[in-house]
Amino acid sequence: MADSIQQQLQQLVLLSDSVEAGPSGGGGGGGSGGPGESGGPGASTVEEAMEQLGPLIHSVYRTNKQKLFRQQVELFAQRKDAEIMKLCGNYHQEFVQSVAQLLKVRQNTSELQEKVVGLNAELQQSGKALYEKKAELLSLRREHRNIQRASEAVRAGLHVVHMVARFDEQVATKEYHGAIKTVGDLREATAGVRRHAFGRLLEASLPKMEAKLQAAALSDMKDWLFGLKKTTRDIGRGLAERMGRRQVQWRERDASVRERYFVSSAVQFVLDEEFDQDGPIAVDMMPLYQCLYINERLGRRAEFRRSFSEDRSDQLSLILAAPVQFAIGHLDALEGMLHDVIGFFAVEHTILSSAPDFCTKADVDALWDSGTAKLTDVIARNIQSIRADPDVSAALHALLTTFTYVMEENAYDVRKLRELMLAVFGT
């Protein structure tokens, strides 16, 4: 009976093994279902095992062999345990080796992790040093750029300072043309240093430098005008003496024609030109032209022209305001005044000829009319003294005649003077 139960249990186990081996075992058809699928070979085998297990249990309980059945089941289980132990013993060494390899791999992994962590720390340390070096390099580059900018600013500043020093030197040595050019160069150079306080200060001082240059040139011109007082008298005396020599030539050439005295001096000059050995009287006009040039460059031409005109008018007024006496032995003051007037208007004629855009003929004519009126007033106030003394009258007539000829030769209108002489002397 026990053998029968054992055999039946063995069959059940075999059936169970066939169920487990069915899906991966024989046939290998890719389209077959699993053991749990309806209609598959595994399902029919399980059903067969269950069908055989039922009668077996029924037979055991029917014959009261439960104890024997349990014993057989335990024996069957023990036998299977033994088989399992045997199977495990066969693969134990490989399992242990695998576990040992796994532990070794784990250890190697831990070591590798530690190395990675250490390498990461080293990389971070190296990166920190590189970052510090990079930051230091950027700082040095900024410093180098700042140094370059500072050097450029210093060079530009030195260039400007040298120009300022050259300007002061040029003003001191009266090189005004160079000084005005230096001011223009400074105006352009300040554009490069305007962002610095020094450049802004220099730019603000440019008008003062221009004013300094203008004042220096104007001062020279004032000195020239002051010195021109003596020069104009020499010029007037020279022109009067030249005209006196011509008058002598006229009288010697034709003493019988009295009216010769009143022939136009321009005609007489043409007639006597071949005998005239005197050259033109030169006047140094450089201070005036220089001052005019500077004021033109500075845009102050109109202001300078007005100031110069006022100075010349004042100077003529001073000449005609000089005290004179109409008595024999005291006509030198009058003669000197006439020489001053001749020299004054000879200079005006030179300015008009050389700088017509600065001094117009209308301005000179207006000044001449003013001078003629003042001279006429001086003679009119002393008409009684002049007519009372024939010697004074003759001397004054000679002086005015020479004066009239000289002024007519320089293209001035002498009709009022002729009328004055006619009214005073009757000739």
Protein Blocks (a to p, Z undefined) as FASTA:
>chain_A
ZZmmmmmmmmmmmmmmmmmmmmmmghjiakbccfkbghiaklmmmmmmmmmmmmmmmmmm
mnopmmmmmmmmmmmmmmmmmmmmmmmmmmmmmmmmmmmmmmmmmmmmmmmmmmmmmmmm
mmmmmmmmmmmmmmmmmmmmmmmmmmmmmmmmmmmmmmmmmmmmmmmmmmmnopaklmmm
mmmmmmmmmmmmmmpmklmmmmmmmmmmmmmmmmmmmmmmmmmmmmmmmmmmmmmmmmmm
mmmmmmmmmmmmmmmlmklmmgcfklmmmmmmmmmmbdcddddfklmmmmmmmmmmnopm
mmmmmmmmmmmmmmmmmmmmpccdddehilmmmmmmmmmmmmmmmmmmmmmmmmmmlmcf
klmmmmmmmmmmmmmmmmmmmmmmmmmpmklmmmmmmmmmmmmmmmmmnopafklmmmmm
mmmnoZZ
